[in-house]
Amino acid sequence: MATESSIPHGPSALLTAIIKTIQDKIIPLTQDLVATGGSPFGAAVLTQSSLETITATVNAYRDSPLLHGETNCIREFFDTPAEQRPDASTCIFFSTHEPCALCLSGIAWTGFPILIFLFSYEYTRDSVAIPEDIEILQELFRVPVPGDTEETLAARPLYNKKNKFFSARSVEELLADVEDEEERGRLGTQIQKIKEVYDQFSRDWTASDRQNPWQRHYQGRGAEFPQGEAYLSR
């Protein structure tokens, strides 16, 4: 299992590369997407060796409800001829929002050993009005064992952030590892500015009309789907 400590760069260099990727590549794509009613989820693949951005994209749920930001990024990465891209095992996978069950599985299946994300499930639930990331992990995978109470079950992590397939960390955790106080402050200011941009993306999207044929499909079958296209548009 690879970890962020195996990257030949410190947390400061890694965060600098991630910030540049968000600012230069993911935010412009997200801005265009949100302006047309799309949702603010994106992802990127960087090399471990040079921290070069290989692929950066946003969700494409209009093409398929399975093309979340992460799965669309995986698709674009592997659409590149093998001789023109690095092996996934030598790369870092970045996601703007903590990946859902679908995307966690996609990252594991495709061999990316390091996962970094900016926003937590709680942010996605509270600011983007999408509780399904948490609910699906709870309903499908949080299996009670004998002796569990509601409290002990609720306290159990939703997934193993360090497992045999990948190691996952948040941007905030990486920032805490930056030893130089001045550098940590500089990076923290940049990250906060990015968060403010995404706060506005989230407000714009949640204020838009999000009903689409997928929502009508679920409603027509009598299934409760209170968030409209929210989960399908990750």
Secondary structure, DSSP 8 states (H G I E B T S, - for coil): ---GGGSSS-HHHHHHHHHHHIIIIIHHHHHHHHHTT----EEEEEETTT--EEEEEE--TTT-TT--HHHHHHHHHHHS-GGGS--GGGEEEEEEE---HHHHHHHHHHT--EEEEEE-HHHHHHHS---HHHHHHHHHH----TT--HHHHHHS-SS-SB-SS-EEEEHHHHHHT---HHHHHHHHHHHHHHHHHHHHHHHHHHTS----HHHHHHHHTT---TTTTTTTT-
